[in-house]
Amino acid sequence: MVESGAILQNITNISKIAPDGTLPGHMIRTIVEPSWIISSLFILVIGYLIVFGMDFFLRILSEQLGTRRHILAMVIPVLKILVYICMVYVILSPLFDLGFTELAVFSGLIGAGLGFGLKDLVENIIAGFVIIIEKPYQIGDKIAINEQYGEVIDIGLIQTVIVTPGDSRVTIPNYLTVVNAVSSSNSGSAEMMVVTDLYLSYDADIDEAVRLLTEAVITSRYVYISEKRPYIILVENYPLYRKIIAKAYVNDLRHEFTFKTDITKRTWESYQNAGIKPPDIIRSGYPIPVDTLITL
């Protein structure tokens, strides 16, 4: 049990932190010491090398796991945070000639000050912890947030980095991924559902069209079909055309567009041989959305 004298001493130590914002003498003496400055720089360099090397080798190792790479990749941001915490503690601990209790209180005061002065930075850091703990998405997931869509390649303390289908790196502040709706297409799994839309003339043989599309889906080398990952073929009727939809899982999310192209290409080759045609947009106007004309 803690003695009353020790508690009094702790309170006395905390009171040494001057309310007018001046630093304790011990802290000032430590900051100006060349040994502390040099050791802090050394710790920062070593910490950076540890994070860089760990990230590099774990990513290489995760790629060797193929479709199971997500399991190892998600460990990377957790280890990064642990290294960052250790770096901060080792650098700042010599500044305080206080016990653990006083250090915790002082850290709270510093955190409050940072919260007012660096609000956005603190929000992003807190959001980074939330993302790693709650896992709304993971490294390797394909997510959509606002107008951005791509594969998550890094989750840092401040930002999340994704690569778009156009191979552009997009940096998203972690805070935005917490306050906005985020859609994850695969939720930590290597398989991902891919939706392929095809448009047919209204008088097309729909039974034959469904059969040929089904054949193209199940024979694709990129498809993944199981009891939990079934494929679905849907048909929607419109006044001047029909829309046929294939929903199937790709065996690796990185083959998303290759899989979609494979299905579309082979299906239309079969349709041409079977006499199944797309909508006549010249005779009937534009019965399908304009943004889909490019794919026909």
Phi, psi and chi 1 to 4 in degrees:
 res  aa     phi    psi   chi1   chi2   chi3   chi4
   1 MET       -  138.1 -173.9  171.9 -179.2      -
   2 VAL   -73.3  130.3 -179.0      -      -      -
   3 GLU   -73.2  152.6  -63.0  179.8   -2.0      -
   4 SER   -63.9  -30.9   57.8      -      -      -
   5 GLY   -65.5  -38.2      -      -      -      -
   6 ALA   -66.5  -40.7      -      -      -      -
   7 ILE   -62.2  -43.4  -62.6  176.6      -      -
   8 LEU   -62.0  -39.3 -180.0   60.7      -      -
   9 GLN   -65.2  -40.1 -177.9   62.2   36.4      -
  10 ASN   -60.8  -44.3  -72.4  -19.8      -      -
  11 ILE   -63.3  -37.7  -63.4  175.2      -      -
  12 THR   -64.2  -40.9  -56.6      -      -      -
  13 ASN   -64.0  -42.8  -73.1  -25.7      -      -
  14 ILE   -62.3  -38.0  -64.4  175.5      -      -
  15 SER   -66.0  -15.6   65.6      -      -      -
  16 LYS   -69.6  -17.5  -68.1  179.4 -178.8  178.2
  17 ILE   -75.5  105.6  -57.0  172.5      -      -
  18 ALA   -65.2  135.4      -      -      -      -
  19 PRO   -67.2  -21.0   25.1  -34.9      -      -
  20 ASP   -83.3    6.2   59.9   -3.9      -      -
  21 GLY    94.9   -4.8      -      -      -      -
  22 THR   -72.1  151.7   59.9      -      -      -
  23 LEU   -89.5  147.8  -63.7  174.6      -      -
  24 PRO   -60.0  154.0  -21.0   31.6      -      -
  25 GLY   -60.4  -39.0      -      -      -      -
  26 HIS   -60.2  -41.1  170.2   75.5      -      -
  27 MET   -65.8  -42.1 -173.6  179.5  -63.5      -
  28 ILE   -62.7  -45.4  -63.9  176.6      -      -
  29 ARG   -62.3  -37.1  -70.6 -167.6  -58.7  -88.5
  30 THR   -70.1  -41.5  -55.9      -      -      -
  31 ILE   -62.9  -38.5  -70.5  176.5      -      -
  32 VAL   -84.2   -5.8  -62.3      -      -      -
  33 GLU   -74.5  127.6  -75.0 -178.3    1.3      -
  34 PRO   -58.8  -33.5  -23.7   34.2      -      -
  35 SER   -63.0  -39.2   59.7      -      -      -
  36 TRP   -68.8  -41.6 -179.7   81.1      -      -
  37 ILE   -62.2  -46.4  -62.0  174.8      -      -
  38 ILE   -65.8  -43.6  -65.3  174.2      -      -
  39 SER   -65.4  -36.0   62.6      -      -      -
  40 SER   -65.5  -43.9  -62.7      -      -      -
  41 LEU   -62.9  -40.2  -67.2  175.6      -      -
  42 PHE   -62.5  -43.0  179.8   75.2      -      -
  43 ILE   -64.4  -40.5  -67.8  171.0      -      -
  44 LEU   -62.6  -43.3  -71.7  174.4      -      -
  45 VAL   -65.3  -46.7  171.9      -      -      -
  46 ILE   -62.0  -42.3  -66.6  -60.6      -      -
  47 GLY   -62.1  -41.4      -      -      -      -
  48 TYR   -63.6  -43.2  172.2   79.1      -      -
  49 LEU   -64.6  -38.6  -67.7  176.8      -      -
  50 ILE   -64.0  -46.7  -68.6  175.1      -      -
  51 VAL   -63.3  -45.1  170.0      -      -      -
  52 PHE   -63.0  -48.4  178.1   82.3      -      -
  53 GLY   -65.0  -41.7      -      -      -      -
  54 MET   -62.2  -45.9  178.4 -178.3   60.6      -
  55 ASP   -62.1  -43.3 -178.1   86.4      -      -
  56 PHE   -62.8  -51.6  179.5   77.1      -      -
  57 PHE   -72.8  -36.0  -72.6  109.4      -      -
  58 LEU   -67.6  -34.6  -74.1  179.3      -      -
  59 ARG   -68.4  -41.4  -72.9 -176.3 -174.9  -83.8
  60 ILE   -62.0  -44.6  -67.9  178.0      -      -
  61 LEU   -64.7  -39.2 -176.8   58.4      -      -
  62 SER   -65.0  -35.5   66.0      -      -      -
  63 GLU   -65.8  -27.3  -69.7  -61.8  -34.4      -
  64 GLN   -70.8  -16.9  -57.0  -57.8  -44.1      -
  65 LEU   -84.6   -5.2  -61.1  178.0      -      -
  66 GLY    65.2 -123.3      -      -      -      -
  67 THR   -72.1   -9.1   55.9      -      -      -
  68 ARG   -97.9   13.5  -63.3 -179.4  179.6  -87.7
  69 ARG   -63.9  -24.7   60.1 -178.0  175.9  -88.0
  70 HIS   -63.7  -31.7  -57.0   78.0      -      -
  71 ILE   -61.3  -45.1  -60.0  174.8      -      -
  72 LEU   -81.5  -34.0 -175.8   58.1      -      -
  73 ALA   -62.7  -32.3      -      -      -      -
  74 MET   -73.5  -15.1 -163.6   53.3 -153.6      -
  75 VAL   -73.5  -24.6  177.4      -      -      -
  76 ILE   -58.0  -53.9  -63.3  175.1      -      -
  77 PRO   -63.5  -31.1   20.3  -32.3      -      -
  78 VAL   -65.2  -46.4  177.1      -      -      -
  79 LEU   -64.5  -36.0  -65.7  179.2      -      -
  80 LYS   -60.7  -46.3  -77.7 -176.6  177.8 -179.7
  81 ILE   -62.5  -41.5  -73.7 -177.6      -      -
  82 LEU   -61.1  -40.8  -67.6  177.4      -      -
  83 VAL   -66.2  -41.9  173.6      -      -      -
  84 TYR   -62.2  -42.8  -67.0  147.1      -      -
  85 ILE   -62.8  -43.8  -67.9  175.5      -      -
  86 CYS   -63.3  -39.7  -68.7      -      -      -
  87 MET   -61.9  -47.3  -73.4  170.6   55.6      -
  88 VAL   -63.0  -42.7  171.6      -      -      -
  89 TYR   -64.7  -45.0  176.9   79.0      -      -
  90 VAL   -65.7  -36.8  172.9      -      -      -
  91 ILE   -72.9  -41.6  -69.5  174.6      -      -
  92 LEU   -87.8  -23.5  -64.5 -176.3      -      -
  93 SER   -57.8  -36.3   58.2      -      -      -
  94 PRO   -66.1  -16.9  -21.3   34.2      -      -
  95 LEU   -74.3  -18.1  -62.9  177.8      -      -
  96 PHE  -115.6  122.6  -53.5   98.3      -      -
  97 ASP   -96.0   54.4 -171.1   18.5      -      -
  98 LEU  -129.1  164.7  -55.1  172.3      -      -
  99 GLY   -81.0 -177.9      -      -      -      -
 100 PHE   -63.9  -40.8  177.8   79.6      -      -
 101 THR   -62.4  -47.2  -57.0      -      -      -
 102 GLU   -65.5  -37.6  -60.9   89.4  -26.6      -
 103 LEU   -64.0  -37.1 -177.2   57.9      -      -
 104 ALA   -65.8  -43.2      -      -      -      -
 105 VAL   -64.8  -45.1  173.9      -      -      -
 106 PHE   -63.3  -38.4 -168.5   85.0      -      -
 107 SER   -62.6  -36.1  -60.9      -      -      -
 108 GLY   -65.1  -40.2      -      -      -      -
 109 LEU   -65.1  -42.8  -63.7  175.4      -      -
 110 ILE   -62.9  -41.1  -65.4  -63.4      -      -
 111 GLY   -62.6  -38.4      -      -      -      -
 112 ALA   -65.0  -40.5      -      -      -      -
 113 GLY   -64.2  -42.2      -      -      -      -
 114 LEU   -64.9  -33.8  -70.7  175.6      -      -
 115 GLY   -61.4  -35.0      -      -      -      -
 116 PHE   -81.5  -37.5  -72.2  106.1      -      -
 117 GLY   -86.1  -31.7      -      -      -      -
 118 LEU  -128.6   58.1  -59.6  171.5      -      -
 119 LYS   -58.2  -49.0 -179.8  175.5  177.9  -66.4
 120 ASP   -63.4  -41.8  -67.4  -20.4      -      -
 121 LEU   -62.8  -45.3  177.2   62.0      -      -
 122 VAL   -64.1  -40.7  173.9      -      -      -
 123 GLU   -61.2  -41.7  -74.1  178.6  -15.0      -
 124 ASN   -67.3  -38.1  -75.5  -39.4      -      -
 125 ILE   -66.1  -44.6  -67.9  175.8      -      -
 126 ILE   -63.0  -41.4  -65.9  175.9      -      -
 127 ALA   -63.3  -35.1      -      -      -      -
 128 GLY   -61.5  -41.9      -      -      -      -
 129 PHE   -63.9  -40.8  -80.3   98.5      -      -
 130 VAL   -62.1  -42.5  172.5      -      -      -
 131 ILE   -62.8  -43.4  -68.1  170.2      -      -
 132 ILE   -69.1  -35.5  -67.8  173.4      -      -
 133 ILE   -79.8  -48.6  -65.1  173.5      -      -
 134 GLU   -80.9  -25.3  -65.3  -64.8  -29.8      -
 135 LYS    55.7   56.0  -63.4 -178.6  179.9  179.2
 136 PRO   -65.7  -24.4   25.3  -34.1      -      -
 137 TYR  -155.0  165.3   56.0   83.8      -      -
 138 GLN  -133.1  168.8  -53.9  176.5   30.9      -
 139 ILE   -62.7  130.8  -67.9  179.3      -      -
 140 GLY   100.9  -15.2      -      -      -      -
 141 ASP   -74.7  154.4  -78.3    6.0      -      -
 142 LYS  -103.5  119.1  -76.7 -154.1  170.7 -178.2
 143 ILE  -123.4  158.7   66.1  171.1      -      -
 144 ALA  -127.4  124.9      -      -      -      -
 145 ILE  -137.6  127.8  175.1  171.8      -      -
 146 ASN    53.8 -117.7  -66.1  -22.6      -      -
 147 GLU  -105.9    9.9  -62.1 -179.4   -4.5      -
 148 GLN  -102.3  138.4  -57.2  -63.7  -22.7      -
 149 TYR  -140.6  133.2  173.2   74.3      -      -
 150 GLY   174.8 -177.1      -      -      -      -
 151 GLU   -90.2  132.4 -179.8 -179.1  -11.9      -
 152 VAL   -73.9  121.8  178.2      -      -      -
 153 ILE  -110.6  -13.2   62.3  171.7      -      -
 154 ASP  -160.5  141.4 -170.8   35.5      -      -
 155 ILE  -124.7  108.6  -59.0  174.3      -      -
 156 GLY  -104.1 -177.0      -      -      -      -
 157 LEU   -67.2  -30.5  -84.3  179.2      -      -
 158 ILE  -109.9  -32.8  -59.6  174.6      -      -
 159 GLN  -145.5  159.6   59.5 -164.5   16.4      -
 160 THR  -112.7  136.6  -65.9      -      -      -
 161 VAL  -113.6  129.2 -178.5      -      -      -
 162 ILE  -123.7  156.4   67.8  172.9      -      -
 163 VAL  -113.0  122.7  174.8      -      -      -
 164 THR   -79.2  166.8   67.6      -      -      -
 165 PRO   -58.1  -24.4  -27.9   36.4      -      -
 166 GLY   -85.6   11.4      -      -      -      -
 167 ASP    65.4   30.5 -158.0   28.4      -      -
 168 SER   -98.6  137.6  -62.6      -      -      -
 169 ARG   -87.7  123.3  -69.8  171.9   61.8   95.9
 170 VAL  -116.7  125.8  179.0      -      -      -
 171 THR   -99.2  123.7  -59.2      -      -      -
 172 ILE  -118.5  121.1  -55.5  173.1      -      -
 173 PRO   -56.7  136.6  -24.1   34.0      -      -
 174 ASN   -56.6  -33.6  -73.8  -26.2      -      -
 175 TYR   -59.9  -37.3  176.1   69.1      -      -
 176 LEU   -67.5  -31.8  -67.2 -179.0      -      -
 177 THR   -75.5  -13.4   64.6      -      -      -
 178 VAL   -92.4  -38.7  173.7      -      -      -
 179 VAL   -90.5  -11.3  -61.1      -      -      -
 180 ASN  -111.0  158.4  -70.9  -78.5      -      -
 181 ALA   -70.2  129.6      -      -      -      -
 182 VAL  -118.6  126.5  179.0      -      -      -
 183 SER  -103.5  123.5  171.9      -      -      -
 184 SER  -106.7  121.8  177.3      -      -      -
 185 SER   -77.1  -19.9  -59.9      -      -      -
 186 ASN  -130.9  -15.4   58.9  -54.0      -      -
 187 SER    50.9   52.0  -61.0      -      -      -
 188 GLY    83.8   -0.2      -      -      -      -
 189 SER  -100.5  153.4  173.7      -      -      -
 190 ALA   -74.9  -27.6      -      -      -      -
 191 GLU   -82.8  149.5  -55.8   90.0   34.7      -
 192 MET  -148.8  139.8 -177.2 -177.7   73.1      -
 193 MET   -73.9  135.7  175.8  174.8  -77.5      -
 194 VAL  -120.5  129.7  176.2      -      -      -
 195 VAL  -105.4  125.2 -179.8      -      -      -
 196 THR  -119.4  123.2  -55.5      -      -      -
 197 ASP  -105.3  135.0  -61.6  -25.2      -      -
 198 LEU  -129.3  144.8  -59.9  176.0      -      -
 199 TYR  -117.6  131.1  -65.6   86.7      -      -
 200 LEU  -123.3  157.9  -50.2  176.8      -      -
 201 SER   -65.6  153.9   61.6      -      -      -
 202 TYR   -66.6  -27.8 -164.1   82.8      -      -
 203 ASP   -91.1   11.5   57.8   -5.1      -      -
 204 ALA   -68.8  150.9      -      -      -      -
 205 ASP   -72.5   98.5 -174.5  -17.4      -      -
 206 ILE   -69.6  -33.9 -162.8   62.9      -      -
 207 ASP   -63.8  -43.1  -68.7  -28.9      -      -
 208 GLU   -67.8  -37.1 -178.8   67.7    4.9      -
 209 ALA   -63.1  -42.5      -      -      -      -
 210 VAL   -65.3  -41.7  169.3      -      -      -
 211 ARG   -62.7  -45.0 -174.1 -173.1   70.3   80.9
 212 LEU   -68.1  -38.2  -66.8  174.4      -      -
 213 LEU   -67.7  -40.7  177.7   55.9      -      -
 214 THR   -60.8  -41.9  -58.6      -      -      -
 215 GLU   -62.7  -41.2 -178.5  178.9  -31.1      -
 216 ALA   -64.9  -36.6      -      -      -      -
 217 VAL   -69.1  -52.3  169.5      -      -      -
 218 ILE   -73.3  -17.5   64.1  177.7      -      -
 219 THR   -98.7   -1.5   58.5      -      -      -
 220 SER   -68.0  138.6  174.5      -      -      -
 221 ARG   -73.9   -9.1   62.3  174.5  177.9  167.7
 222 TYR   -99.4   -5.6  -55.8  105.1      -      -
 223 VAL   -79.9  151.6   73.1      -      -      -
 224 TYR  -129.2  114.9 -179.9   84.7      -      -
 225 ILE  -124.4  128.2  -58.2  174.6      -      -
 226 SER  -151.2 -178.5   67.7      -      -      -
 227 GLU   -62.8  -36.3 -175.7  176.5   -9.7      -
 228 LYS   -89.5  -11.7  -65.8 -177.2  178.4 -179.3
 229 ARG  -126.3   66.8  -62.4  -76.3 -169.5  -92.6
 230 PRO   -78.5  165.2   31.3  -35.5      -      -
 231 TYR  -105.2  154.1   69.1   89.6      -      -
 232 ILE  -135.9  135.7  -58.0  173.2      -      -
 233 ILE  -115.4  123.1  -53.5  -63.7      -      -
 234 LEU  -118.0  150.6  -57.9  175.5      -      -
 235 VAL  -127.7  130.1  176.7      -      -      -
 236 GLU  -122.5  132.1  -64.1  179.0   -5.2      -
 237 ASN   -98.2  136.4  -71.4  -33.3      -      -
 238 TYR  -128.5  164.4  -65.6   88.4      -      -
 239 PRO   -54.5  -37.4  -26.8   35.1      -      -
 240 LEU  -119.2    1.9  -60.0  175.1      -      -
 241 TYR  -162.4  173.4   68.1   98.4      -      -
 242 ARG  -126.1  145.7  -77.5  175.4  169.1  171.8
 243 LYS  -116.8  126.7  178.7  180.0  177.7 -178.4
 244 ILE  -116.3  131.5 -175.8  168.7      -      -
 245 ILE  -122.5  131.5  -53.7  165.9      -      -
 246 ALA  -111.6  123.8      -      -      -      -
 247 LYS  -116.5  114.6  -65.6 -176.0  176.8 -178.3
 248 ALA  -148.3  158.2      -      -      -      -
 249 TYR   -93.8  135.0  -73.3   84.5      -      -
 250 VAL   -87.4  146.1   63.9      -      -      -
 251 ASN   -71.6  -19.7   53.9   21.8      -      -
 252 ASP  -146.9  124.2 -170.0  -34.1      -      -
 253 LEU   -56.8  -23.0   58.2   86.2      -      -
 254 ARG   -70.8  -12.7  -67.9 -179.0  178.0  175.3
 255 HIS   -97.4   16.5  -62.8  151.6      -      -
 256 GLU   -50.5  -56.0  172.7 -171.6    2.3      -
 257 PHE   -78.8  -29.3  -62.1  103.4      -      -
 258 THR   -64.5  -41.2  -54.7      -      -      -
 259 PHE   -63.7  -45.5  177.7   46.4      -      -
 260 LYS   -63.7  -41.1 -167.5  169.9 -174.7  176.3
 261 THR   -65.3  -41.8  -60.9      -      -      -
 262 ASP   -60.5  -46.0  177.4   57.3      -      -
 263 ILE   -64.2  -47.9  -67.9  177.0      -      -
 264 THR   -61.4  -46.4  -57.3      -      -      -
 265 LYS   -63.3  -50.3  177.2  177.2  179.0  -64.1
 266 ARG   -70.4  -31.8  -66.4 -167.2  -62.1  114.0
 267 THR   -67.9  -44.4  -59.9      -      -      -
 268 TRP   -69.2  -29.3  -85.2  113.3      -      -
 269 GLU   -64.0  -41.5  -71.6  175.0   -7.7      -
 270 SER   -68.3  -37.9  -60.4      -      -      -
 271 TYR   -63.1  -41.5  -77.4  176.7      -      -
 272 GLN   -63.2  -41.5  -70.9  178.2  -10.3      -
 273 ASN   -66.2  -29.8  -65.0  -27.7      -      -
 274 ALA   -91.4   -0.6      -      -      -      -
 275 GLY    77.9   17.4      -      -      -      -
 276 ILE   -89.4  126.9  -61.8  175.2      -      -
 277 LYS  -116.4  157.1  -61.3  179.4 -179.7 -179.7
 278 PRO   -76.0  171.5   27.9  -35.3      -      -
 279 PRO   -59.6  144.7  -21.4   32.7      -      -
 280 ASP   -83.7   91.8 -172.1  -11.8      -      -
 281 ILE   -73.8  -18.8   61.1  175.5      -      -
 282 ILE   -77.1  -42.3  -63.0  178.2      -      -
 283 ARG   -77.7  -37.2  177.9  176.3   58.9   84.2
 284 SER  -107.4   11.6   56.8      -      -      -
 285 GLY    84.0 -137.4      -      -      -      -
 286 TYR  -119.9   80.0  -66.5   92.9      -      -
 287 PRO   -75.3  -11.4   29.8  -35.5      -      -
 288 ILE  -117.5  157.9   60.1  177.6      -      -
 289 PRO   -54.8  137.2  -25.3   34.7      -      -
 290 VAL   -58.3  -36.0  176.1      -      -      -
 291 ASP   -70.3   -8.0   59.3   -4.4      -      -
 292 THR   -99.2   -6.8   63.2      -      -      -
 293 LEU   -63.8  -30.5  -63.2  179.1      -      -
 294 ILE   -64.3  -29.4  -59.4  175.7      -      -
 295 THR   -84.7   -9.9   63.4      -      -      -
 296 LEU   -84.7      -  -65.7 -179.7      -      -
